[in-house]
């Protein structure tokens, strides 16, 4: 099941990256785009992909391993 989800995540990442690069004409605008909605969405996709692989993102306050465990 997760194999299909992973393929969808990869495609979504490609679409987000394409939007970031196409929606801006300068490197400054591209940098700002990655800090906006599209960049946040990209970070979220990365976190979900890590979780599907059993890896917790140590750089995120929302994905602390002890907080994600079922108690």
KOLDREN-735530 format. One record per residue: residue number from 0; x, y, z of N, C-alpha, C, O in turn. Coordinates in steps of 0.001 Angstrom, whole numbers, m for minus. Layout:
@k: NUM | n_x: X | n_y: Y | n_z: Z | ca_x: X | ca_y: Y | ca_z: Z | c_x: X | c_y: Y | c_z: Z | o_x: X | o_y: Y | o_z: Z .
...
! end
This chain:
@k: 0 | n_x: 822 | n_y: m1196 | n_z: 0 | ca_x: 0 | ca_y: 0 | ca_z: 0 | c_x: 862 | c_y: 1254 | c_z: 0 | o_x: 595 | o_y: 2193 | o_z: m750 .
@k: 1 | n_x: 1898 | n_y: 1274 | n_z: 840 | ca_x: 2693 | ca_y: 2496 | ca_z: 921 | c_x: 3477 | c_y: 2745 | c_z: m365 | o_x: 3894 | o_y: 3874 | o_z: m628 .
@k: 2 | n_x: 3683 | n_y: 1693 | n_z: m1174 | ca_x: 4406 | ca_y: 1869 | ca_z: m2429 | c_x: 3668 | c_y: 2834 | c_z: m3355 | o_x: 4292 | o_y: 3696 | o_z: m3974 .
@k: 3 | n_x: 2363 | n_y: 2697 | n_z: m3452 | ca_x: 1552 | ca_y: 3603 | ca_z: m4270 | c_x: 1545 | c_y: 5012 | c_z: m3713 | o_x: 1585 | o_y: 5987 | o_z: m4463 .
@k: 4 | n_x: 1493 | n_y: 5116 | n_z: m2393 | ca_x: 1518 | ca_y: 6428 | ca_z: m1746 | c_x: 2865 | c_y: 7095 | c_z: m1993 | o_x: 2921 | o_y: 8296 | o_z: m2258 .
@k: 5 | n_x: 3927 | n_y: 6345 | n_z: m1909 | ca_x: 5267 | ca_y: 6903 | ca_z: m2140 | c_x: 5402 | c_y: 7430 | c_z: m3562 | o_x: 6003 | o_y: 8483 | o_z: m3779 .
@k: 6 | n_x: 4850 | n_y: 6708 | n_z: m4531 | ca_x: 4878 | ca_y: 7190 | ca_z: m5914 | c_x: 4111 | c_y: 8497 | c_z: m6044 | o_x: 4549 | o_y: 9406 | o_z: m6749 .
@k: 7 | n_x: 2982 | n_y: 8598 | n_z: m5377 | ca_x: 2199 | ca_y: 9828 | ca_z: m5422 | c_x: 2945 | c_y: 10985 | c_z: m4764 | o_x: 2881 | o_y: 12119 | o_z: m5240 .
@k: 8 | n_x: 3647 | n_y: 10703 | n_z: m3681 | ca_x: 4426 | ca_y: 11737 | ca_z: m3004 | c_x: 5549 | c_y: 12227 | c_z: m3917 | o_x: 5805 | o_y: 13428 | o_z: m3999 .
@k: 9 | n_x: 6210 | n_y: 11312 | n_z: m4592 | ca_x: 7287 | ca_y: 11693 | ca_z: m5515 | c_x: 6739 | c_y: 12600 | c_z: m6616 | o_x: 7357 | o_y: 13612 | o_z: m6950 .
@k: 10 | n_x: 5597 | n_y: 12248 | n_z: m7174 | ca_x: 4984 | ca_y: 13058 | ca_z: m8230 | c_x: 4573 | c_y: 14426 | c_z: m7688 | o_x: 4773 | o_y: 15444 | o_z: m8351 .
@k: 11 | n_x: 4003 | n_y: 14451 | n_z: m6490 | ca_x: 3602 | ca_y: 15721 | ca_z: m5888 | c_x: 4822 | c_y: 16599 | c_z: m5643 | o_x: 4770 | o_y: 17805 | o_z: m5883 .
@k: 12 | n_x: 5930 | n_y: 16007 | n_z: m5163 | ca_x: 7171 | ca_y: 16766 | ca_z: m4953 | c_x: 7652 | c_y: 17380 | c_z: m6261 | o_x: 8055 | o_y: 18542 | o_z: m6292 .
@k: 13 | n_x: 7611 | n_y: 16597 | n_z: m7348 | ca_x: 8021 | ca_y: 17109 | ca_z: m8654 | c_x: 7164 | c_y: 18299 | c_z: m9064 | o_x: 7676 | o_y: 19297 | o_z: m9573 .
@k: 14 | n_x: 5849 | n_y: 18190 | n_z: m8840 | ca_x: 4939 | ca_y: 19278 | ca_z: m9201 | c_x: 5203 | c_y: 20533 | c_z: m8370 | o_x: 5169 | o_y: 21644 | o_z: m8898 .
@k: 15 | n_x: 5461 | n_y: 20364 | n_z: m7088 | ca_x: 5731 | ca_y: 21513 | ca_z: m6225 | c_x: 7027 | c_y: 22186 | c_z: m6644 | o_x: 7085 | o_y: 23411 | o_z: m6751 .
@k: 16 | n_x: 8071 | n_y: 21393 | n_z: m6882 | ca_x: 9358 | ca_y: 21960 | ca_z: m7306 | c_x: 9223 | c_y: 22689 | c_z: m8642 | o_x: 9818 | o_y: 23747 | o_z: m8841 .
@k: 17 | n_x: 8439 | n_y: 22117 | n_z: m9555 | ca_x: 8212 | ca_y: 22758 | ca_z: m10842 | c_x: 7511 | c_y: 24103 | c_z: m10636 | o_x: 7869 | o_y: 25096 | o_z: m11268 .
@k: 18 | n_x: 6518 | n_y: 24130 | n_z: m9754 | ca_x: 5806 | ca_y: 25377 | ca_z: m9480 | c_x: 6746 | c_y: 26423 | c_z: m8889 | o_x: 6701 | o_y: 27591 | o_z: m9276 .
@k: 19 | n_x: 7588 | n_y: 26008 | n_z: m7960 | ca_x: 8527 | ca_y: 26951 | ca_z: m7337 | c_x: 9452 | c_y: 27548 | c_z: m8396 | o_x: 9698 | o_y: 28754 | o_z: m8395 .
@k: 20 | n_x: 9959 | n_y: 26718 | n_z: m9288 | ca_x: 10901 | ca_y: 27198 | ca_z: m10293 | c_x: 10234 | c_y: 27986 | c_z: m11409 | o_x: 10841 | o_y: 28912 | o_z: m11947 .
@k: 21 | n_x: 9002 | n_y: 27647 | n_z: m11771 | ca_x: 8318 | ca_y: 28326 | ca_z: m12866 | c_x: 7634 | c_y: 29614 | c_z: m12428 | o_x: 7471 | o_y: 30533 | o_z: m13230 .
@k: 22 | n_x: 7237 | n_y: 29687 | n_z: m11171 | ca_x: 6457 | ca_y: 30837 | ca_z: m10739 | c_x: 7322 | c_y: 32042 | c_z: m10409 | o_x: 6799 | o_y: 33088 | o_z: m10024 .
@k: 23 | n_x: 8603 | n_y: 31917 | n_z: m10549 | ca_x: 9483 | ca_y: 33015 | ca_z: m10194 | c_x: 10549 | c_y: 33202 | c_z: m11260 | o_x: 11062 | o_y: 32242 | o_z: m11836 .
@k: 24 | n_x: 10863 | n_y: 34456 | n_z: m11502 | ca_x: 11809 | ca_y: 34749 | ca_z: m12576 | c_x: 13232 | c_y: 34958 | c_z: m12079 | o_x: 14171 | o_y: 34885 | o_z: m12872 .
@k: 25 | n_x: 13414 | n_y: 35211 | n_z: m10810 | ca_x: 14766 | ca_y: 35443 | ca_z: m10300 | c_x: 15073 | c_y: 34482 | c_z: m9162 | o_x: 14172 | o_y: 33877 | o_z: m8581 .
@k: 26 | n_x: 16358 | n_y: 34351 | n_z: m8853 | ca_x: 16742 | ca_y: 33444 | ca_z: m7765 | c_x: 16222 | c_y: 33930 | c_z: m6419 | o_x: 15985 | o_y: 33119 | o_z: m5524 .
@k: 27 | n_x: 16040 | n_y: 35241 | n_z: m6260 | ca_x: 15482 | ca_y: 35776 | ca_z: m5014 | c_x: 14027 | c_y: 35356 | c_z: m4865 | o_x: 13605 | o_y: 34944 | o_z: m3784 .
@k: 28 | n_x: 13262 | n_y: 35459 | n_z: m5943 | ca_x: 11853 | ca_y: 35053 | ca_z: m5899 | c_x: 11725 | c_y: 33553 | c_z: m5666 | o_x: 10833 | o_y: 33117 | o_z: m4938 .
@k: 29 | n_x: 12602 | n_y: 32758 | n_z: m6271 | ca_x: 12575 | ca_y: 31309 | ca_z: m6050 | c_x: 12848 | c_y: 30993 | c_z: m4583 | o_x: 12218 | o_y: 30111 | o_z: m3999 .
@k: 30 | n_x: 13796 | n_y: 31722 | n_z: m3995 | ca_x: 14094 | ca_y: 31515 | ca_z: m2583 | c_x: 12913 | c_y: 31847 | c_z: m1704 | o_x: 12633 | o_y: 31141 | o_z: m736 .
@k: 31 | n_x: 12215 | n_y: 32926 | n_z: m2040 | ca_x: 11033 | ca_y: 33311 | ca_z: m1266 | c_x: 9889 | c_y: 32328 | c_z: m1481 | o_x: 9134 | o_y: 32047 | o_z: m550 .
@k: 32 | n_x: 9753 | n_y: 31803 | n_z: m2692 | ca_x: 8701 | ca_y: 30823 | ca_z: m2977 | c_x: 8886 | c_y: 29583 | c_z: m2130 | o_x: 7912 | o_y: 28976 | o_z: m1684 .
@k: 33 | n_x: 10141 | n_y: 29205 | n_z: m1905 | ca_x: 10377 | ca_y: 28006 | ca_z: m1102 | c_x: 10080 | c_y: 28247 | c_z: 376 | o_x: 9974 | o_y: 27294 | o_z: 1147 .
@k: 34 | n_x: 9948 | n_y: 29499 | n_z: 773 | ca_x: 9592 | ca_y: 29829 | ca_z: 2152 | c_x: 8084 | c_y: 29988 | c_z: 2332 | o_x: 7606 | o_y: 30068 | o_z: 3464 .
@k: 35 | n_x: 7342 | n_y: 30032 | n_z: 1250 | ca_x: 5899 | ca_y: 30229 | ca_z: 1308 | c_x: 5131 | c_y: 28922 | c_z: 1363 | o_x: 5623 | o_y: 27911 | o_z: 1864 .
@k: 36 | n_x: 3905 | n_y: 28964 | n_z: 834 | ca_x: 3013 | ca_y: 27806 | ca_z: 864 | c_x: 3648 | c_y: 26596 | c_z: 193 | o_x: 3646 | o_y: 25498 | o_z: 750 .
@k: 37 | n_x: 4191 | n_y: 26797 | n_z: m1007 | ca_x: 4762 | ca_y: 25670 | ca_z: m1749 | c_x: 5918 | c_y: 25039 | c_z: m982 | o_x: 6048 | o_y: 23816 | o_z: m953 .
@k: 38 | n_x: 6753 | n_y: 25859 | n_z: m365 | ca_x: 7870 | ca_y: 25332 | ca_z: 412 | c_x: 7411 | c_y: 24562 | c_z: 1634 | o_x: 7985 | o_y: 23529 | o_z: 1979 .
@k: 39 | n_x: 6376 | n_y: 25066 | n_z: 2289 | ca_x: 5821 | ca_y: 24361 | ca_z: 3443 | c_x: 5200 | c_y: 23038 | c_z: 3045 | o_x: 5320 | o_y: 22042 | o_z: 3758 .
@k: 40 | n_x: 4532 | n_y: 23034 | n_z: 1895 | ca_x: 3932 | ca_y: 21804 | ca_z: 1385 | c_x: 5022 | c_y: 20786 | c_z: 1059 | o_x: 4871 | o_y: 19596 | o_z: 1334 .
@k: 41 | n_x: 6113 | n_y: 21258 | n_z: 475 | ca_x: 7235 | ca_y: 20386 | ca_z: 158 | c_x: 7833 | c_y: 19772 | c_z: 1425 | o_x: 8154 | o_y: 18584 | o_z: 1454 .
@k: 42 | n_x: 7979 | n_y: 20584 | n_z: 2462 | ca_x: 8481 | ca_y: 20073 | ca_z: 3743 | c_x: 7544 | c_y: 19016 | c_z: 4320 | o_x: 7994 | o_y: 18003 | o_z: 4855 .
@k: 43 | n_x: 6242 | n_y: 19258 | n_z: 4208 | ca_x: 5265 | ca_y: 18296 | ca_z: 4732 | c_x: 5336 | c_y: 16975 | c_z: 3964 | o_x: 5275 | o_y: 15902 | o_z: 4563 .
@k: 44 | n_x: 5465 | n_y: 17055 | n_z: 2646 | ca_x: 5601 | ca_y: 15830 | ca_z: 1852 | c_x: 6849 | c_y: 15052 | c_z: 2262 | o_x: 6822 | o_y: 13826 | o_z: 2366 .
@k: 45 | n_x: 7934 | n_y: 15776 | n_z: 2493 | ca_x: 9166 | ca_y: 15122 | ca_z: 2927 | c_x: 8984 | c_y: 14428 | c_z: 4273 | o_x: 9467 | o_y: 13313 | o_z: 4466 .
@k: 46 | n_x: 8287 | n_y: 15082 | n_z: 5207 | ca_x: 8043 | ca_y: 14483 | ca_z: 6523 | c_x: 7202 | c_y: 13213 | c_z: 6410 | o_x: 7479 | o_y: 12220 | o_z: 7083 .
@k: 47 | n_x: 6179 | n_y: 13248 | n_z: 5561 | ca_x: 5318 | ca_y: 12070 | ca_z: 5391 | c_x: 6103 | c_y: 10930 | c_z: 4754 | o_x: 5959 | o_y: 9773 | o_z: 5149 .
@k: 48 | n_x: 6933 | n_y: 11258 | n_z: 3767 | ca_x: 7737 | ca_y: 10212 | ca_z: 3129 | c_x: 8697 | c_y: 9577 | c_z: 4134 | o_x: 8881 | o_y: 8360 | o_z: 4137 .
@k: 49 | n_x: 9301 | n_y: 10391 | n_z: 4972 | ca_x: 10172 | ca_y: 9845 | ca_z: 6013 | c_x: 9392 | c_y: 8923 | c_z: 6951 | o_x: 9857 | o_y: 7834 | o_z: 7287 .
@k: 50 | n_x: 8210 | n_y: 9362 | n_z: 7369 | ca_x: 7395 | ca_y: 8566 | ca_z: 8284 | c_x: 7005 | c_y: 7224 | c_z: 7664 | o_x: 7001 | o_y: 6199 | o_z: 8347 .
@k: 51 | n_x: 6679 | n_y: 7231 | n_z: 6372 | ca_x: 6333 | ca_y: 5980 | ca_z: 5691 | c_x: 7510 | c_y: 5019 | c_z: 5654 | o_x: 7324 | o_y: 3806 | o_z: 5562 .
@k: 52 | n_x: 8717 | n_y: 5556 | n_z: 5724 | ca_x: 9921 | ca_y: 4726 | ca_z: 5742 | c_x: 10382 | c_y: 4411 | c_z: 7161 | o_x: 11443 | o_y: 3819 | o_z: 7355 .
@k: 53 | n_x: 9581 | n_y: 4809 | n_z: 8157 | ca_x: 9907 | ca_y: 4520 | ca_z: 9542 | c_x: 10975 | c_y: 5418 | c_z: 10132 | o_x: 11618 | o_y: 5064 | o_z: 11120 .
@k: 54 | n_x: 11166 | n_y: 6594 | n_z: 9520 | ca_x: 12187 | ca_y: 7543 | ca_z: 9977 | c_x: 11487 | c_y: 8787 | c_z: 10506 | o_x: 10552 | o_y: 9296 | o_z: 9888 .
@k: 55 | n_x: 11946 | n_y: 9270 | n_z: 11651 | ca_x: 11380 | ca_y: 10491 | ca_z: 12216 | c_x: 12303 | c_y: 11661 | c_z: 11908 | o_x: 13522 | o_y: 11551 | o_z: 12036 .
@k: 56 | n_x: 11721 | n_y: 12772 | n_z: 11507 | ca_x: 12478 | ca_y: 13980 | ca_z: 11200 | c_x: 12881 | c_y: 14655 | c_z: 12499 | o_x: 12038 | o_y: 15244 | o_z: 13176 .
@k: 57 | n_x: 14140 | n_y: 14580 | n_z: 12854 | ca_x: 14619 | ca_y: 15165 | ca_z: 14101 | c_x: 14617 | c_y: 16686 | c_z: 14083 | o_x: 14729 | o_y: 17316 | o_z: 15134 .
@k: 58 | n_x: 14492 | n_y: 17282 | n_z: 12908 | ca_x: 14515 | ca_y: 18737 | ca_z: 12795 | c_x: 13136 | c_y: 19367 | c_z: 12934 | o_x: 13008 | o_y: 20589 | o_z: 12861 .
@k: 59 | n_x: 12122 | n_y: 18568 | n_z: 13130 | ca_x: 10764 | ca_y: 19084 | ca_z: 13222 | c_x: 10228 | c_y: 18936 | c_z: 14639 | o_x: 10376 | o_y: 17888 | o_z: 15266 .
@k: 60 | n_x: 9617 | n_y: 19981 | n_z: 15124 | ca_x: 9039 | ca_y: 19918 | ca_z: 16473 | c_x: 7797 | c_y: 19036 | c_z: 16513 | o_x: 7345 | o_y: 18651 | o_z: 17592 .
@k: 61 | n_x: 7242 | n_y: 18713 | n_z: 15349 | ca_x: 6023 | ca_y: 17911 | ca_z: 15297 | c_x: 6297 | c_y: 16416 | c_z: 15170 | o_x: 5381 | o_y: 15616 | o_z: 15359 .
@k: 62 | n_x: 7512 | n_y: 16019 | n_z: 14859 | ca_x: 7805 | ca_y: 14627 | ca_z: 14587 | c_x: 8806 | c_y: 14035 | c_z: 15563 | o_x: 9641 | o_y: 13219 | o_z: 15173 .
@k: 63 | n_x: 8734 | n_y: 14427 | n_z: 16803 | ca_x: 9594 | ca_y: 13820 | ca_z: 17813 | c_x: 9142 | c_y: 12379 | c_z: 18030 | o_x: 7950 | o_y: 12120 | o_z: 18189 .
@k: 64 | n_x: 10072 | n_y: 11459 | n_z: 18035 | ca_x: 9726 | ca_y: 10035 | ca_z: 18114 | c_x: 8867 | c_y: 9725 | c_z: 19335 | o_x: 7896 | o_y: 8973 | o_z: 19243 .
@k: 65 | n_x: 9225 | n_y: 10303 | n_z: 20473 | ca_x: 8454 | ca_y: 10005 | ca_z: 21686 | c_x: 7032 | c_y: 10551 | c_z: 21623 | o_x: 6146 | o_y: 10041 | o_z: 22308 .
@k: 66 | n_x: 6804 | n_y: 11582 | n_z: 20810 | ca_x: 5458 | ca_y: 12156 | ca_z: 20667 | c_x: 4613 | c_y: 11337 | c_z: 19690 | o_x: 3384 | o_y: 11368 | o_z: 19755 .
@k: 67 | n_x: 5266 | n_y: 10607 | n_z: 18787 | ca_x: 4545 | ca_y: 9853 | ca_z: 17764 | c_x: 4196 | c_y: 8440 | c_z: 18187 | o_x: 3379 | o_y: 7783 | o_z: 17541 .
@k: 68 | n_x: 4798 | n_y: 7969 | n_z: 19253 | ca_x: 4522 | ca_y: 6608 | ca_z: 19700 | c_x: 3112 | c_y: 6502 | c_z: 20259 | o_x: 2626 | o_y: 7413 | o_z: 20929 .
@k: 69 | n_x: 2465 | n_y: 5384 | n_z: 19979 | ca_x: 1144 | ca_y: 5127 | ca_z: 20548 | c_x: 1310 | c_y: 4707 | c_z: 21999 | o_x: 2070 | o_y: 3789 | o_z: 22305 .
@k: 70 | n_x: 608 | n_y: 5372 | n_z: 22873 | ca_x: 713 | ca_y: 5059 | ca_z: 24304 | c_x: m572 | c_y: 4489 | c_z: 24820 | o_x: m673 | o_y: 4165 | o_z: 26004 .
! end
